Amino acid sequence: MKKILITGANSYIGTSFEKWVNTQYPEEFQVDTVDLSGEMWRKKSFAGYDIVFHVAGIAHQKETKENTSLYYKVNRDLAIETAKKAKESGVKQFIILSTMSVYGKIVGTIKKGDKPNPQNHYGKAKWQADKVIERLADESFKVAVLRPPMVYGKNCKGNYQTLRKFALKSPVFPDFENQRSMIFVENLAEFVKRVIDKQAGGLYFPQDTEYVKTTHMVRKIAENNHSDIKMIRLFNPFVEISLRFRIPIFEKVFGSLTYEKVDTIGLMTFEEIMKKVEL
């Protein structure tokens, strides 16, 4: 039985992963969690753990002058300190949850060989942590960097909830063609489990097998909540103009942003996922 330590108490992805492996693979893993807030965690021994899955961090917060330093303190410095402690303790594999934001793109396609170019403090702090932690890797200490796109699932935070609120309140929504890389939280949990099974290091773009059309997601949210919303093309010229002028909110909702089709995982179809998310 492998011992996994999740660093980051009460994180959505961490708790989802713990629930997944405890449900699906109860005989294979022992999962513990440590809270990295405060100073007490520094006294906890990491010795005896095979894997540290680092999910602690700040996300889904509006960046301000007041919280800029916190991004670097938590998403960079704390991550690096945790990785060094894991290596010094004899942990064999360190898995860090990074982000698509290190590439700084709102639209376009990202490939494994693309050079990161973060545009906000969240992405910059994550990228700086990734670089330092990757240099810690050797034959006895594997480092796996996961840069998932938008993670969605039941009770998740972030952009999904914004779309959900709109889907349940608005009578209409633009029927606009786009593609987004996304990953269902249970798919991400299974992907992490497979990285652990392989004792692998390296860079990964975990994503659902299917790209998602924003309109399709909004429609499924409405359908699964018995809400009536009509998809219309009347607003498409306005959406196209907004995309042409690089208006951020339209790029985030209607722009196409994808990873190349690598590191895909699909335990269920998109329709099955959406039913599960909206139960």
VOPA-635325 format. One line per 2 residues: their letters; for each residue x, y, z of N, C-alpha, C, CB. Coordinates in steps of 0.1 Angstrom, whole numbers, plus 5000, padded with zeros to 4 digits. Glycine has a CB too. Layout:
# residues N
A = X/Y/Z/X/Y/Z/X/Y/Z/X/Y/Z; ...
# end
This chain:
# residues 279
MK = 5008/4988/5000/5000/5000/5000/5009/5012/5000/4990/5000/5012; 5006/5022/4990/5014/5034/4990/5008/5045/4999/5015/5039/4975
KI = 5017/5052/5005/5012/5063/5014/5014/5077/5006/5020/5063/5027; 5002/5084/5006/5002/5097/4999/4999/5107/5009/4991/5097/4988
LI = 5006/5118/5008/5004/5130/5017/4999/5141/5008/5016/5134/5025; 4987/5146/5010/4982/5158/5003/4985/5170/5011/4966/5156/5000
TG = 4992/5180/5005/4995/5192/5012/4985/5203/5008/5010/5197/5009; 4976/5206/5017/4966/5216/5014/4953/5211/5019/4965/5219/4999
AN = 4949/5214/5031/4937/5209/5037/4925/5216/5031/4937/5211/5052; 4914/5209/5029/4901/5214/5024/4902/5220/5010/4897/5224/5033
SY = 4912/5217/5002/4912/5221/4988/4902/5213/4980/4926/5220/4982; 4896/5219/4970/4886/5211/4962/4893/5199/4955/4880/5221/4952
IG = 4904/5202/4949/4910/5191/4941/4916/5180/4951/4921/5196/4932; 4922/5185/4962/4928/5175/4971/4917/5166/4978/4935/5183/4982
TS = 4906/5172/4982/4896/5164/4988/4889/5155/4978/4885/5173/4995; 4888/5160/4966/4882/5152/4955/4891/5140/4952/4879/5160/4942
FE = 4904/5142/4952/4913/5131/4949/4913/5121/4960/4927/5136/4947; 4913/5126/4973/4912/5116/4984/4899/5108/4984/4913/5124/4997
KW = 4888/5114/4981/4875/5107/4980/4876/5097/4969/4864/5117/4978; 4882/5100/4958/4882/5091/4946/4890/5079/4949/4888/5099/4934
VN = 4902/5080/4954/4911/5069/4957/4905/5060/4968/4925/5073/4959; 4900/5067/4978/4894/5059/4990/4882/5051/4985/4890/5069/5001
TQ = 4875/5056/4975/4863/5049/4970/4866/5038/4960/4853/5059/4964; 4875/5042/4950/4878/5033/4939/4890/5024/4942/4882/5042/4927
YP = 4899/5028/4950/4911/5020/4953/4915/5019/4968/4923/5026/4945; 4906/5015/4976/4908/5015/4990/4919/5006/4995/4895/5012/4998
EE = 4922/4996/4988/4933/4987/4992/4947/4991/4987/4930/4973/4987; 4947/5001/4978/4960/5005/4972/4967/5016/4979/4958/5008/4958
FQ = 4959/5025/4985/4965/5038/4990/4961/5041/5004/4962/5049/4981; 4970/5047/5012/4966/5054/5024/4969/5069/5022/4975/5049/5036
VD = 4958/5077/5024/4959/5091/5021/4958/5099/5033/4948/5095/5010; 4967/5108/5036/4967/5117/5047/4967/5132/5041/4978/5115/5057
TV = 4963/5141/5049/4963/5155/5045/4970/5164/5056/4949/5160/5042; 4977/5174/5051/4983/5183/5061/4980/5197/5057/4999/5181/5062
DL = 4976/5205/5067/4973/5219/5064/4986/5227/5065/4963/5224/5075; 4988/5235/5054/5001/5243/5053/4999/5257/5058/5006/5243/5039
SG = 4988/5261/5063/4986/5274/5069/4993/5274/5083/4971/5278/5070; 4999/5285/5087/5005/5285/5100/5019/5278/5099/4997/5278/5110
EM = 5024/5275/5111/5037/5269/5112/5038/5255/5116/5045/5277/5122; 5027/5249/5121/5027/5236/5127/5031/5225/5117/5013/5232/5132
WR = 5028/5227/5104/5031/5217/5094/5046/5214/5093/5025/5221/5080; 5054/5224/5096/5068/5223/5095/5074/5213/5105/5075/5236/5097
KK = 5066/5210/5115/5070/5200/5125/5066/5186/5121/5065/5203/5139; 5057/5185/5111/5053/5171/5107/5063/5164/5099/5039/5173/5099
SF = 5066/5152/5102/5075/5144/5094/5069/5139/5081/5081/5132/5102; 5076/5141/5070/5072/5135/5057/5077/5122/5055/5076/5145/5046
AG = 5086/5117/5064/5092/5104/5063/5082/5093/5062/5103/5101/5074; 5084/5083/5054/5074/5072/5053/5064/5074/5042/5068/5070/5066
YD = 5063/5086/5037/5053/5088/5026/5060/5085/5012/5048/5102/5026; 5053/5078/5003/5058/5075/4990/5056/5087/4981/5052/5063/4984
IV = 5045/5094/4982/5041/5105/4973/5036/5117/4981/5030/5100/4964; 5040/5129/4977/5034/5141/4982/5027/5148/4970/5045/5151/4988
FH = 5014/5150/4972/5006/5157/4961/5004/5171/4966/4993/5149/4958; 5010/5181/4960/5010/5194/4965/4999/5202/4958/5023/5201/4963
VA = 4988/5205/4965/4977/5212/4959/4974/5226/4966/4964/5204/4960; 4982/5228/4977/4980/5241/4984/4983/5253/4975/4988/5241/4997
GI = 4975/5263/4976/4977/5275/4969/4966/5285/4969/4980/5271/4954; 4968/5296/4963/4957/5306/4962/4953/5307/4948/4963/5320/4967
AH = 4940/5306/4946/4934/5307/4933/4920/5313/4934/4933/5293/4926; 4914/5317/4923/4900/5322/4922/4898/5334/4931/4890/5311/4927
QK = 4909/5342/4932/4908/5355/4939/4912/5366/4929/4917/5355/4951; 4905/5377/4930/4909/5389/4922/4922/5394/4927/4898/5400/4923
ET = 4932/5397/4918/4945/5402/4921/4944/5416/4924/4955/5399/4910; 4950/5420/4936/4951/5434/4940/4965/5437/4944/4941/5437/4951
KE = 4968/5450/4946/4981/5454/4951/4984/5448/4965/4983/5469/4951; 4973/5447/4972/4974/5442/4986/4978/5427/4987/4961/5445/4994
NT = 4973/5419/4977/4975/5405/4978/4986/5399/4969/4962/5397/4976; 4993/5408/4962/5003/5404/4952/5014/5396/4959/5009/5416/4946
SL = 5019/5401/4970/5030/5393/4977/5025/5380/4982/5035/5402/4988; 5012/5379/4985/5007/5366/4990/5008/5355/4980/4993/5368/4995
YY = 5006/5359/4967/5007/5349/4956/5020/5342/4956/5003/5355/4943; 5031/5351/4957/5044/5345/4957/5048/5338/4970/5054/5357/4954
KV = 5043/5343/4981/5046/5336/4994/5040/5322/4994/5040/5344/5005; 5027/5321/4989/5020/5308/4990/5023/5299/4977/5006/5310/4991
NR = 5021/5305/4965/5021/5297/4953/5035/5294/4948/5014/5304/4942; 5045/5302/4953/5059/5299/4949/5067/5294/4961/5065/5312/4943
DL = 5069/5303/4971/5078/5300/4982/5074/5288/4990/5079/5312/4991; 5061/5287/4993/5056/5276/5001/5057/5262/4993/5041/5278/5005
AI = 5054/5263/4980/5055/5251/4972/5070/5246/4971/5050/5254/4958; 5079/5255/4970/5093/5252/4969/5098/5246/4982/5102/5264/4966
ET = 5094/5252/4993/5098/5247/5007/5092/5233/5009/5093/5256/5018; 5080/5231/5004/5073/5218/5006/5081/5207/4998/5059/5218/5002
AK = 5084/5210/4986/5092/5201/4977/5105/5197/4983/5093/5206/4963; 5112/5207/4988/5125/5204/4994/5124/5196/5007/5132/5218/4998
KA = 5114/5198/5015/5111/5190/5027/5108/5176/5023/5100/5196/5035; 5100/5174/5012/5097/5161/5007/5109/5153/5003/5087/5161/4996
KE = 5118/5160/4995/5130/5153/4991/5139/5149/5002/5138/5162/4981; 5141/5159/5011/5150/5156/5023/5144/5145/5032/5151/5169/5031
SG = 5131/5142/5031/5125/5132/5039/5124/5118/5033/5110/5136/5043; 5130/5118/5020/5130/5105/5013/5118/5101/5006/5133/5094/5023
VK = 5109/5111/5003/5097/5109/4995/5102/5106/4981/5087/5121/4995; 5095/5096/4974/5100/5092/4961/5094/5100/4949/5096/5077/4959
QF = 5082/5106/4952/5075/5113/4940/5068/5125/4946/5065/5103/4933; 5070/5136/4939/5064/5149/4942/5055/5153/4930/5074/5160/4946
II = 5042/5155/4933/5033/5159/4922/5028/5173/4926/5021/5149/4921; 5030/5182/4917/5026/5196/4920/5015/5200/4910/5038/5206/4919
LS = 5005/5206/4916/4994/5211/4908/4997/5225/4903/4980/5211/4916; 5000/5226/4891/5003/5239/4885/4991/5244/4877/5016/5238/4875
TM = 4993/5251/4867/4981/5258/4860/4984/5261/4846/4977/5270/4867; 4973/5261/4838/4974/5265/4824/4978/5280/4823/4960/5263/4817
SV = 4976/5288/4833/4978/5302/4833/4993/5305/4832/4974/5308/4846; 5002/5296/4833/5016/5299/4831/5019/5302/4817/5025/5287/4836
YG = 5010/5299/4808/5013/5302/4794/5007/5315/4790/5006/5291/4785; 4999/5321/4798/4995/5335/4796/4985/5337/4784/5006/5343/4794
KI = 4979/5326/4780/4970/5327/4768/4956/5327/4773/4973/5316/4758; 4948/5335/4766/4933/5335/4768/4927/5328/4756/4927/5349/4769
VG = 4933/5328/4745/4928/5321/4733/4940/5314/4726/4920/5330/4723; 4937/5304/4719/4948/5297/4711/4950/5282/4715/4961/5304/4713
TI = 4960/5276/4710/4963/5262/4713/4977/5262/4719/4963/5253/4700; 4979/5254/4730/4991/5253/4737/4997/5239/4735/4989/5256/4752
KK = 5010/5238/4732/5017/5226/4730/5027/5224/4740/5023/5225/4715; 5032/5211/4742/5041/5208/4752/5054/5216/4751/5045/5193/4752
GD = 5058/5219/4739/5071/5227/4737/5070/5242/4738/5076/5223/4724; 5058/5247/4740/5056/5261/4741/5062/5267/4754/5041/5265/4741
KP = 5068/5279/4753/5075/5285/4764/5064/5292/4773/5086/5294/4759; 5064/5290/4786/5055/5298/4794/5057/5313/4793/5057/5293/4809
NP = 5047/5320/4794/5047/5335/4794/5036/5340/4802/5046/5340/4779; 5036/5338/4815/5025/5342/4824/5022/5357/4824/5027/5337/4838
QN = 5010/5361/4825/5006/5375/4824/5001/5380/4837/4996/5377/4813; 4998/5372/4847/4994/5377/4860/5002/5371/4871/4978/5373/4862
HY = 5000/5376/4883/5008/5371/4894/5006/5357/4898/5006/5380/4907; 4994/5352/4896/4990/5338/4899/4999/5329/4890/4975/5336/4896
GK = 4999/5332/4877/5007/5324/4867/5021/5326/4869/5003/5328/4853; 5026/5338/4872/5040/5340/4874/5046/5332/4886/5043/5355/4876
AK = 5038/5333/4897/5042/5326/4909/5043/5311/4907/5033/5329/4921; 5033/5306/4900/5032/5291/4897/5044/5287/4888/5019/5287/4890
WQ = 5047/5295/4878/5058/5292/4869/5071/5292/4876/5058/5302/4857; 5073/5302/4884/5086/5303/4892/5088/5291/4901/5086/5316/4900
AD = 5077/5287/4907/5078/5275/4916/5081/5262/4907/5064/5273/4923; 5074/5261/4896/5077/5249/4887/5091/5248/4884/5068/5250/4875
KV = 5097/5259/4880/5111/5259/4875/5121/5254/4886/5116/5272/4870; 5119/5259/4898/5128/5255/4909/5126/5241/4913/5125/5264/4921
IE = 5113/5237/4914/5110/5223/4919/5114/5213/4908/5095/5222/4921; 5113/5216/4895/5117/5206/4885/5132/5203/4886/5114/5212/4871
RL = 5140/5213/4891/5154/5211/4892/5158/5202/4904/5161/5225/4894; 5148/5200/4913/5151/5190/4924/5150/5176/4920/5141/5193/4935
AD = 5145/5173/4908/5142/5160/4903/5155/5152/4901/5134/5160/4891; 5155/5139/4905/5166/5130/4901/5161/5116/4901/5178/5132/4912
ES = 5169/5106/4900/5165/5092/4899/5157/5088/4911/5176/5083/4897; 5159/5093/4923/5152/5089/4935/5141/5098/4939/5162/5087/4946
FK = 5140/5109/4932/5129/5119/4935/5123/5124/4922/5135/5131/4943; 5112/5118/4919/5105/5121/4906/5096/5133/4909/5097/5109/4901
VA = 5096/5143/4899/5088/5155/4900/5078/5155/4888/5096/5168/4901; 5065/5155/4891/5055/5155/4880/5048/5169/4882/5045/5143/4881
VL = 5048/5176/4871/5041/5189/4871/5028/5188/4863/5051/5201/4865; 5017/5190/4869/5004/5190/4862/4999/5204/4860/4994/5181/4871
RP = 4996/5206/4847/4990/5220/4844/4976/5218/4837/5000/5227/4834; 4966/5215/4846/4953/5213/4840/4947/5225/4835/4944/5206/4851
PM = 4937/5224/4826/4929/5236/4822/4918/5238/4833/4922/5233/4808; 4907/5244/4829/4897/5246/4839/4892/5233/4845/4885/5254/4833
VY = 4892/5232/4858/4887/5220/4865/4872/5222/4869/4896/5216/4877; 4864/5213/4865/4850/5215/4869/4844/5202/4876/4841/5218/4857
GK = 4834/5204/4884/4828/5192/4891/4817/5198/4900/4838/5184/4898; 4811/5189/4907/4800/5193/4916/4806/5202/4927/4793/5180/4922
NC = 4800/5213/4929/4804/5223/4940/4818/5228/4938/4804/5216/4953; 4823/5228/4925/4836/5235/4923/4835/5250/4923/4841/5230/4909
KG = 4846/5256/4924/4846/5271/4924/4851/5276/4910/4856/5276/4935; 4851/5289/4908/4857/5295/4896/4847/5297/4885/4868/5286/4891
NY = 4852/5297/4873/4844/5300/4861/4832/5292/4859/4853/5300/4849; 4833/5279/4863/4821/5270/4861/4809/5276/4868/4824/5256/4866
QT = 4811/5281/4880/4800/5286/4888/4794/5299/4882/4804/5289/4902; 4802/5307/4875/4797/5318/4868/4788/5314/4856/4809/5327/4863
LR = 4793/5304/4849/4785/5299/4838/4772/5293/4843/4793/5289/4830; 4773/5286/4854/4761/5279/4860/4750/5290/4864/4765/5271/4872
KF = 4754/5300/4870/4745/5310/4874/4738/5317/4862/4752/5321/4883; 4746/5319/4852/4740/5325/4840/4731/5315/4833/4752/5328/4830
AL = 4734/5302/4832/4726/5292/4826/4712/5291/4833/4733/5279/4826; 4712/5293/4846/4700/5291/4854/4691/5304/4855/4703/5286/4868
KS = 4697/5315/4850/4689/5328/4851/4686/5334/4838/4697/5337/4859; 4694/5332/4828/4692/5338/4815/4682/5331/4806/4705/5341/4808
PV = 4674/5337/4799/4665/5330/4790/4671/5327/4776/4652/5339/4787; 4683/5334/4773/4689/5331/4760/4705/5331/4763/4686/5342/4750
FP = 4711/5325/4753/4726/5324/4753/4731/5323/4739/4731/5312/4762; 4742/5329/4735/4747/5328/4721/4751/5314/4718/4759/5338/4719
DF = 4746/5310/4706/4750/5297/4701/4763/5299/4692/4739/5290/4692; 4774/5299/4699/4787/5303/4693/4796/5291/4693/4793/5315/4699
EN = 4803/5289/4682/4813/5278/4680/4826/5281/4687/4814/5274/4666; 4830/5273/4696/4844/5274/4702/4848/5261/4708/4844/5286/4713
QR = 4860/5260/4712/4865/5248/4718/4873/5252/4731/4874/5239/4708; 4871/5245/4742/4879/5247/4754/4884/5233/4759/4870/5254/4765
SM = 4896/5233/4763/4901/5222/4771/4896/5224/4785/4917/5221/4771; 4891/5213/4791/4886/5213/4805/4889/5199/4810/4871/5217/4806
IF = 4887/5198/4824/4888/5184/4829/4879/5183/4841/4903/5182/4834; 4871/5172/4841/4862/5168/4852/4871/5164/4864/4852/5157/4848
VE = 4867/5168/4876/4876/5166/4887/4879/5151/4890/4869/5172/4899; 4869/5142/4887/4872/5128/4888/4881/5123/4878/4858/5120/4888
NL = 4881/5128/4866/4891/5125/4856/4905/5129/4860/4887/5131/4842; 4906/5141/4866/4918/5146/4872/4924/5137/4883/4917/5160/4877
AE = 4915/5132/4891/4919/5123/4902/4924/5110/4897/4907/5121/4912; 4917/5105/4887/4922/5092/4881/4935/5094/4873/4911/5087/4871
FV = 4937/5106/4867/4949/5109/4860/4961/5109/4870/4949/5122/4853; 4959/5116/4882/4969/5116/4892/4972/5102/4897/4965/5125/4904
KR = 4962/5094/4899/4964/5080/4903/4973/5072/4893/4951/5073/4905; 4971/5075/4880/4979/5068/4870/4993/5073/4870/4973/5070/4856
VI = 4995/5086/4872/5009/5091/4873/5016/5085/4885/5009/5106/4875; 5009/5083/4896/5015/5076/4908/5018/5061/4904/5005/5077/4920
DK = 5009/5055/4898/5011/5041/4894/5024/5039/4886/4999/5035/4886; 5027/5049/4877/5039/5048/4868/5051/5053/4875/5036/5055/4856
QA = 5050/5059/4887/5061/5066/4894/5068/5075/4884/5071/5055/4899; 5059/5083/4877/5064/5091/4866/5067/5105/4871/5054/5091/4855
GG = 5077/5112/4864/5079/5126/4865/5077/5132/4851/5094/5128/4869; 5079/5145/4850/5077/5152/4838/5065/5162/4838/5075/5142/4827
LY = 5062/5167/4827/5052/5177/4825/5039/5171/4819/5056/5189/4816; 5027/5174/4824/5015/5168/4819/5004/5179/4817/5010/5157/4829
FP = 4996/5176/4807/4984/5185/4804/4972/5176/4806/4985/5191/4789; 4968/5173/4818/4956/5164/4820/4944/5171/4815/4955/5160/4834
QD = 4936/5165/4807/4924/5171/4801/4914/5160/4797/4927/5180/4790; 4901/5164/4797/4891/5154/4792/4894/5151/4777/4877/5161/4793
TE = 4889/5139/4773/4891/5135/4760/4885/5144/4750/4885/5121/4758; 4873/5150/4753/4866/5159/4744/4868/5173/4747/4851/5155/4744
YV = 4870/5182/4737/4870/5196/4739/4855/5200/4742/4876/5204/4727; 4854/5210/4749/4840/5215/4753/4836/5228/4746/4839/5216/4769
KT = 4824/5228/4741/4819/5241/4736/4811/5247/4747/4809/5238/4723; 4814/5260/4749/4807/5267/4760/4792/5267/4759/4812/5282/4760
TH = 4787/5268/4747/4772/5268/4746/4767/5254/4750/4769/5271/4731; 4774/5244/4746/4770/5230/4750/4770/5228/4765/4779/5220/4743
MV = 4780/5233/4772/4780/5232/4786/4768/5240/4793/4793/5237/4792; 4766/5252/4788/4755/5260/4794/4742/5253/4791/4755/5274/4787
RK = 4740/5247/4779/4728/5240/4776/4726/5228/4786/4728/5235/4762; 4736/5221/4788/4735/5209/4797/4733/5213/4811/4748/5200/4796
IA = 4739/5224/4816/4736/5228/4829/4721/5232/4831/4744/5241/4833; 4715/5239/4821/4701/5242/4821/4692/5230/4820/4698/5252/4809
EN = 4695/5221/4811/4687/5209/4810/4687/5201/4822/4693/5200/4798; 4698/5199/4829/4699/5190/4841/4692/5197/4853/4713/5187/4844
NH = 4689/5210/4852/4682/5217/4862/4668/5221/4858/4690/5229/4867; 4664/5215/4847/4650/5217/4842/4648/5232/4840/4640/5211/4852
SD = 4658/5239/4835/4657/5253/4833/4656/5256/4818/4669/5261/4839; 4648/5265/4813/4646/5267/4799/4655/5279/4794/4631/5271/4796
IK = 4664/5275/4785/4673/5285/4779/4674/5283/4764/4687/5285/4786; 4673/5293/4757/4673/5292/4742/4687/5296/4737/4662/5300/4735
MI = 4693/5288/4728/4705/5291/4722/4703/5298/4708/4714/5278/4720; 4707/5310/4707/4704/5318/4695/4717/5323/4689/4694/5329/4698
RL = 4717/5325/4675/4728/5330/4668/4727/5345/4666/4730/5323/4655; 4717/5351/4670/4714/5366/4668/4726/5374/4673/4702/5370/4674
FN = 4732/5370/4684/4743/5378/4690/4757/5375/4685/4742/5377/4705; 4757/5365/4676/4771/5360/4672/4779/5371/4665/4769/5349/4662
PF = 4774/5380/4657/4782/5391/4651/4788/5400/4662/4774/5399/4642; 4780/5402/4673/4786/5410/4684/4797/5403/4691/4774/5414/4694
VE = 4795/5390/4693/4805/5381/4700/4818/5381/4691/4800/5367/4702; 4816/5380/4678/4828/5380/4669/4836/5393/4670/4824/5377/4655
IS = 4829/5404/4670/4835/5417/4671/4842/5419/4684/4824/5429/4669; 4836/5414/4695/4842/5415/4708/4855/5407/4709/4832/5410/4719
LR = 4855/5395/4702/4867/5387/4702/4878/5393/4693/4864/5373/4696; 4874/5400/4683/4883/5406/4674/4891/5418/4681/4876/5412/4661
FR = 4883/5424/4690/4889/5435/4698/4895/5431/4711/4879/5446/4700; 4896/5418/4713/4902/5412/4724/4896/5416/4738/4917/5415/4724
IP = 4883/5417/4738/4877/5420/4751/4877/5408/4760/4862/5425/4749; 4884/5409/4771/4888/5397/4780/4876/5389/4784/4894/5402/4792
IF = 4865/5394/4788/4854/5386/4793/4848/5377/4781/4843/5395/4798; 4848/5383/4769/4843/5375/4758/4853/5364/4754/4840/5384/4746
EK = 4866/5368/4755/4877/5358/4752/4876/5346/4762/4891/5364/4752; 4873/5349/4774/4873/5338/4784/4860/5329/4782/4872/5344/4798
VF = 4849/5335/4778/4837/5327/4776/4836/5321/4762/4825/5336/4779; 4839/5328/4752/4836/5324/4738/4849/5321/4730/4828/5334/4731
GS = 4861/5325/4735/4873/5322/4728/4876/5307/4728/4884/5330/4733; 4884/5302/4719/4889/5289/4719/4902/5288/4726/4889/5282/4705
LT = 4904/5280/4736/4916/5278/4743/4918/5263/4746/4917/5287/4756; 4928/5257/4740/4929/5243/4741/4944/5239/4742/4924/5236/4728
YE = 4946/5227/4748/4959/5220/4748/4959/5211/4736/4961/5213/4761; 4970/5208/4731/4971/5198/4721/4966/5185/4727/4986/5196/4715
KV = 4961/5176/4719/4954/5164/4724/4965/5154/4729/4946/5157/4713; 4970/5157/4741/4979/5148/4748/4973/5147/4763/4994/5153/4748
DT = 4977/5136/4769/4974/5134/4783/4958/5135/4786/4980/5145/4792; 4951/5129/4776/4936/5130/4777/4932/5118/4786/4930/5130/4764
IG = 4920/5120/4792/4914/5109/4800/4899/5111/4800/4919/5109/4815; 4892/5100/4798/4877/5101/4797/4871/5089/4803/4873/5102/4783
LM = 4867/5090/4816/4860/5079/4823/4845/5078/4819/4862/5080/4838; 4840/5090/4815/4826/5091/4811/4825/5101/4799/4817/5096/4823
TF = 4814/5101/4792/4811/5111/4782/4808/5124/4788/4800/5106/4772; 4809/5135/4780/4805/5148/4786/4791/5148/4791/4807/5158/4775
EE = 4782/5142/4784/4768/5142/4788/4767/5135/4802/4759/5135/4778; 4774/5124/4804/4773/5117/4816/4779/5125/4828/4780/5103/4815
IM = 4790/5132/4824/4797/5140/4834/4787/5151/4839/4810/5146/4829; 4781/5158/4830/4772/5169/4833/4761/5165/4842/4768/5176/4820
KK = 4755/5153/4839/4744/5148/4847/4749/5146/4862/4739/5135/4842; 4762/5140/4863/4767/5138/4876/4770/5151/4883/4780/5129/4875
VE = 4775/5161/4876/4779/5173/4882/4767/5181/4887/4786/5182/4872; 4756/5180/4880/4743/5187/4883/4733/5179/4891/4737/5193/4871
L = 4737/5167/4896/4727/5160/4904/4723/5167/4916/4733/5146/4908
# end
